């Protein structure tokens, strides 16, 4: 009669201990937008750039139009121009940049027939914007002036992510009716020194 011996189980490798888990990319932008809505007192929607210089569209108005309840008016070339919130006119929307009012009034692209208080979004480069918040229910602490709502755009900042970072883009377009190519480009450079000083420079 032969004897049977139990086999010795192989040793399992020790589990690697992780110090931190850093979420980046599209998942990080979605998480940041969701946290902005969750931590807000009022009724807001937010769009956050995936990374520096990577807003969803080249035109900031077309990115804002992705938010429910927001519509966009286009100029004669089809490019997004102005924002409407909850069906009210574009002149009832207050536009802010880093919490400060954008001091610009529309004069119309083809004539002065649409001159009013609304702000043309065509001159705002989306590459330099990191977050757009649409406030549909303003709170008492906000500046008055937007009966329909408030659009607050936040520019990119060096401490959004620490360290040295760069972002460059160059785009060319060709229209059948045009003789020359159209071009669009941007360059952003950011750096931080420690936890107290940082610099970001961008051009579009």
ChimeraX attribute file (.defattr): number of C-alpha atoms within 10 A of each C-alpha:
attribute: neighborCount
match mode: 1-to-1
recipient: residues
	/A:1	3
	/A:2	4
	/A:3	4
	/A:4	6
	/A:5	6
	/A:6	5
	/A:7	6
	/A:8	6
	/A:9	6
	/A:10	6
	/A:11	6
	/A:12	6
	/A:13	6
	/A:14	6
	/A:15	6
	/A:16	6
	/A:17	6
	/A:18	6
	/A:19	6
	/A:20	6
	/A:21	6
	/A:22	6
	/A:23	10
	/A:24	12
	/A:25	11
	/A:26	13
	/A:27	10
	/A:28	16
	/A:29	19
	/A:30	17
	/A:31	13
	/A:32	18
	/A:33	18
	/A:34	15
	/A:35	12
	/A:36	17
	/A:37	16
	/A:38	13
	/A:39	8
	/A:40	11
	/A:41	11
	/A:42	13
	/A:43	13
	/A:44	19
	/A:45	21
	/A:46	21
	/A:47	23
	/A:48	23
	/A:49	25
	/A:50	19
	/A:51	18
	/A:52	23
	/A:53	23
	/A:54	19
	/A:55	22
	/A:56	17
	/A:57	14
	/A:58	16
	/A:59	19
	/A:60	24
	/A:61	23
	/A:62	22
	/A:63	17
	/A:64	26
	/A:65	18
	/A:66	13
	/A:67	16
	/A:68	10
	/A:69	13
	/A:70	17
	/A:71	22
	/A:72	19
	/A:73	18
	/A:74	15
	/A:75	15
	/A:76	10
	/A:77	7
	/A:78	8
	/A:79	15
	/A:80	22
	/A:81	23
	/A:82	25
	/A:83	28
	/A:84	22
	/A:85	25
	/A:86	13
	/A:87	12
	/A:88	15
	/A:89	16
	/A:90	21
	/A:91	21
	/A:92	19
	/A:93	25
	/A:94	25
	/A:95	26
	/A:96	19
	/A:97	16
	/A:98	15
	/A:99	13
	/A:100	11
	/A:101	14
	/A:102	15
	/A:103	10
	/A:104	13
	/A:105	13
	/A:106	18
	/A:107	16
	/A:108	14
	/A:109	14
	/A:110	9
	/A:111	8
	/A:112	10
	/A:113	10
	/A:114	12
	/A:115	13
	/A:116	14
	/A:117	16
	/A:118	23
	/A:119	22
	/A:120	23
	/A:121	20
	/A:122	17
	/A:123	10
	/A:124	16
	/A:125	18
	/A:126	26
	/A:127	29
	/A:128	24
	/A:129	22
	/A:130	22
	/A:131	21
	/A:132	24
	/A:133	21
	/A:134	24
	/A:135	23
	/A:136	21
	/A:137	14
	/A:138	19
	/A:139	12
	/A:140	7
	/A:141	6
	/A:142	11
	/A:143	14
	/A:144	12
	/A:145	14
	/A:146	19
	/A:147	16
	/A:148	21
	/A:149	23
	/A:150	24
	/A:151	25
	/A:152	21
	/A:153	24
	/A:154	17
	/A:155	15
	/A:156	23
	/A:157	18
	/A:158	20
	/A:159	17
	/A:160	11
	/A:161	14
	/A:162	15
	/A:163	13
	/A:164	14
	/A:165	14
	/A:166	14
	/A:167	15
	/A:168	16
	/A:169	13
	/A:170	10
	/A:171	9
	/A:172	9
	/A:173	9
	/A:174	11
	/A:175	9
	/A:176	7
	/A:177	6
	/A:178	8
	/A:179	8
	/A:180	10
	/A:181	10
	/A:182	11
	/A:183	10
	/A:184	11
	/A:185	13
	/A:186	17
	/A:187	16
	/A:188	19
	/A:189	16
	/A:190	22
	/A:191	19
	/A:192	17
	/A:193	13
	/A:194	9
	/A:195	8
	/A:196	7
	/A:197	10
	/A:198	16
	/A:199	13
	/A:200	16
	/A:201	14
	/A:202	16
	/A:203	12
	/A:204	15
